[in-house]
Amino acid sequence: MTDDDTSPISDYRVVAELHHRMTTGLILSLMTHKGEETAADVVYRLFRRQHSETFLPGLEKLGLTGLPDAVASAQYHYLSNAIGTVKVEYMPESDRKAWIRYPPPRWIFDGTAICGVTNAVTIAMMRGWHAQNGESLGNPNLGFVCTGMTTNGDPGLEGYFYEYDAPLAPEDRLRFAPDEQAPIFDSDAAPTVDSADWPALRLAKAERNYALYYVRSMFAVLLDVFGPHDAAALVHLTARLVGMQFYDVTRDMLDLTDPSRQGFADYLERISRAMGNGSARVEEDDAIVVANEDWRLMKPLQPELLLAWNGIWEGACAVHDRSLTLDIAIGNGADRCGWQWRLSG
């Protein structure tokens, strides 16, 4: 993604909103179409992939590398999630024990989506990330103890990183202690990021990137698990539903009201720029073409999933005006990932 400053903050938030919903929607689609066991396996792989790519670089970026491992782990989850607009709390007890808590509404399962997710999926998420921190830090004594899960009816997902006196077996890196309860959160005692380093525009871009990276990782995992054909079918249906369900709210976020073909082209062009693409718009007699030069997010993906991802905009277009047709043509070249939207009708 190019890092330009040409889009309003609202536009970055629309990109974040739609791709946040894609992650949630794909997990629900897996539950519905593939079953709980498969959904849990995919979520484990998703969070394991995210952890391996972002945890250690994130510690460095947030300036946490000099802290005790339990404290650094908990502060990482607090700060990185807060920057991504995820609701989270942090409560340290000692150098060897530090709590985190994700109170409702849960970012990844917000709204009534929480009703469609089982404990197995929540546990898979923790096994894929929280239980891996000690291994990544080279500290086999560090584990995570879960004391509550929102999907179980508890008032939040919570637990603590704890450094034991002896190394943990892999299966013991995640433990459960439902009789324990997190301390009360004191926001005044929590770590913060320097507001001068994180102005509103940078935070909006971080929120966008947070949502986009989850979708990118999810797509890669789905390819590994199902192959391009079946992965694309699941992604396309989910994307189309997300586009239909969230078109009205995202159009309002962009303050767009034109019901014509040009109005939907405005929507596409605004979103394209906020995704970090260089884009150009061409008005033809019978169509409008929005050409997108490059989007690094999609470079590792097979064409089938880029086409499937386009379901978001197909769904949005169907709500804007179902007499319109939205086609996508993918560009070529190993160093670029460009495409054209053609809006006709």
SVG drawing of the C-alpha trace seen along z (x, -y; Angstrom):
<svg xmlns="http://www.w3.org/2000/svg" viewBox="-32 -16 48 47">
<polyline fill="none" stroke="black" stroke-width="0.4" points="0.0,0.0 1.3,-3.4 1.3,-5.8 -0.3,-8.9 -2.2,-11.6 -4.7,-12.4 -7.8,-10.8 -10.0,-12.2 -10.0,-10.2 -13.6,-9.1 -12.4,-7.2 -9.7,-5.2 -12.4,-4.3 -14.7,-3.0 -11.9,-0.7 -11.3,0.5 -15.1,1.0 -15.6,3.1 -12.6,5.3 -13.2,5.7 -16.6,7.0 -15.0,9.3 -12.9,11.0 -16.0,11.5 -18.1,12.6 -15.5,15.2 -15.4,16.7 -19.2,16.9 -19.3,18.4 -16.8,21.0 -19.0,21.9 -22.0,22.1 -20.6,23.9 -17.6,25.8 -18.4,26.5 -17.0,25.7 -13.9,27.9 -12.8,26.4 -13.6,22.9 -11.4,23.3 -8.6,24.7 -8.7,21.7 -8.8,19.3 -5.8,21.0 -3.9,20.7 -5.0,17.1 -3.8,15.9 -0.6,18.0 0.2,16.4 -0.5,12.9 1.6,13.6 4.6,14.8 4.5,11.8 3.8,9.0 4.5,9.8 8.3,9.3 8.4,6.3 5.5,4.8 7.4,5.1 10.2,3.2 8.0,0.6 6.2,-0.1 9.4,-0.3 8.6,2.7 11.7,4.9 13.3,3.9 10.4,5.0 9.9,8.3 8.4,10.8 5.0,11.1 4.7,7.3 5.9,6.8 3.4,9.3 0.5,7.8 1.5,4.2 1.9,5.3 -1.7,6.6 -3.0,3.5 -1.3,0.9 -1.5,2.7 -5.2,3.4 -5.9,0.0 -4.2,-1.6 -6.4,0.7 -9.5,-0.6 -10.1,2.7 -11.5,2.3 -8.9,3.7 -7.6,3.3 -4.2,3.9 -3.6,4.6 0.0,5.5 0.5,7.4 4.3,8.0 7.2,8.5 6.0,12.1 2.2,11.6 0.3,9.1 -3.4,9.2 -5.2,8.2 -9.0,8.1 -11.1,7.5 -14.5,6.3 -17.6,6.3 -18.3,5.4 -15.7,7.7 -14.1,6.2 -13.8,9.4 -17.3,10.7 -19.1,7.4 -22.9,7.0 -24.9,10.2 -22.1,12.0 -20.9,13.1 -24.0,15.4 -22.7,17.4 -19.2,18.1 -18.3,21.0 -15.8,21.3 -13.7,23.6 -13.0,20.6 -12.1,18.3 -9.7,21.0 -8.2,21.4 -7.5,17.7 -5.6,17.8 -3.7,20.9 -2.6,19.2 -1.4,16.1 -1.3,15.7 0.1,19.2 2.9,18.4 4.4,15.4 6.9,17.3 8.2,19.3 8.7,16.2 10.5,14.5 12.7,17.5 11.2,17.9 9.7,21.4 8.4,20.6 6.0,17.9 2.3,19.0 -1.1,17.5 -3.9,18.3 -7.5,17.6 -9.9,16.7 -13.0,15.8 -14.4,15.9 -17.1,13.7 -18.4,16.6 -19.1,18.4 -21.2,15.6 -18.5,14.0 -18.2,10.2 -15.1,10.2 -12.2,12.3 -9.6,12.1 -6.5,13.7 -2.9,13.1 0.6,13.8 2.6,15.6 6.2,16.7 6.4,20.0 9.4,21.5 10.0,24.2 9.5,24.6 6.0,25.4 5.1,28.2 3.4,26.9 0.0,28.0 0.4,26.2 1.2,22.8 -2.6,22.0 -4.3,22.8 -7.7,22.1 -8.6,20.7 -12.3,19.8 -12.4,19.2 -10.0,16.3 -11.0,12.8 -9.1,9.9 -8.4,6.8 -10.2,3.6 -8.7,1.6 -7.1,-1.8 -6.7,-3.8 -4.5,-6.3 -1.9,-3.6 -2.0,-2.1 0.7,-2.7 0.0,-5.2 1.4,-6.1 2.7,-9.6 -0.1,-11.6 2.5,-13.6 3.7,-10.4 0.1,-9.1 -2.0,-12.0 -5.6,-11.3 -4.6,-10.6 -1.9,-8.1 -4.4,-6.4 -7.0,-6.2 -4.4,-4.6 -3.4,-2.2 -7.0,-1.1 -7.3,-0.6 -4.1,1.5 -5.1,3.5 -8.3,4.6 -6.7,5.1 -3.9,7.3 -6.4,9.6 -8.2,10.1 -4.9,10.7 -3.9,13.3 -7.3,14.9 -7.2,15.2 -3.7,16.9 -5.0,19.4 -8.1,20.2 -5.9,20.9 -3.8,23.3 -6.8,25.1 -9.2,25.2 -7.3,24.4 -8.2,21.6 -11.5,22.8 -13.2,23.5 -11.6,20.6 -12.8,18.2 -16.3,19.5 -16.4,18.9 -14.8,15.5 -17.0,14.3 -20.3,15.2 -19.1,13.6 -17.8,10.5 -21.0,10.0 -23.1,10.2 -20.8,7.8 -21.0,5.3 -24.8,5.5 -25.2,5.2 -22.8,2.3 -23.2,0.2 -25.7,-2.2 -23.6,-2.9 -20.3,-3.3 -21.9,-5.5 -23.2,-7.7 -19.7,-7.7 -18.4,-9.1 -21.3,-11.6 -22.3,-10.5 -25.9,-10.9 -25.9,-10.8 -28.0,-7.8 -26.7,-7.7 -24.0,-5.6 -21.6,-8.5 -22.5,-8.4 -21.3,-4.8 -18.2,-5.5 -17.5,-8.3 -17.8,-5.6 -15.4,-3.3 -12.8,-6.0 -12.8,-7.3 -12.4,-3.8 -9.6,-2.9 -7.6,-5.9 -8.1,-5.2 -6.8,-1.6 -3.5,-3.2 -3.9,-2.7 -3.1,-5.1 -6.3,-5.3 -7.7,-7.1 -11.2,-7.5 -12.4,-7.5 -15.9,-8.4 -17.0,-6.5 -20.3,-6.8 -21.8,-3.7 -19.6,-3.1 -17.3,-4.5 -13.9,-2.9 -11.9,-3.3 -8.4,-2.0 -6.3,-1.0 -2.6,-1.0 -1.2,1.0 -2.2,2.5 0.5,4.4 -2.0,6.1 -3.1,8.3 0.3,9.2 0.7,12.6 -2.9,13.6 -4.0,15.7 -6.3,14.1 -9.3,16.2 -9.3,14.5 -8.9,11.0 -12.0,11.7 -13.8,13.1 -12.8,10.1 -14.6,8.0 -17.8,9.4 -17.8,6.6 -18.2,4.0 -20.6,6.2 -22.8,6.3 -22.6,2.6 -23.4,1.9 -26.5,4.1 -27.8,2.0 -26.9,-1.3 -28.7,-0.4 -29.3,3.2 -29.7,2.3 -25.9,1.5 -23.3,4.0 -19.8,4.0 -17.1,5.9 -13.4,6.3 -10.4,6.9 -7.1,7.9 -3.8,6.5 -0.7,8.4 2.9,8.2 4.8,9.7 5.6,6.3 2.1,4.8 -1.4,5.8 -3.6,3.5 -7.2,3.9 -10.0,2.0 -13.6,1.6 -16.0,1.1 -19.4,-0.2 -22.1,-0.1 -25.9,-0.1"/>
</svg>
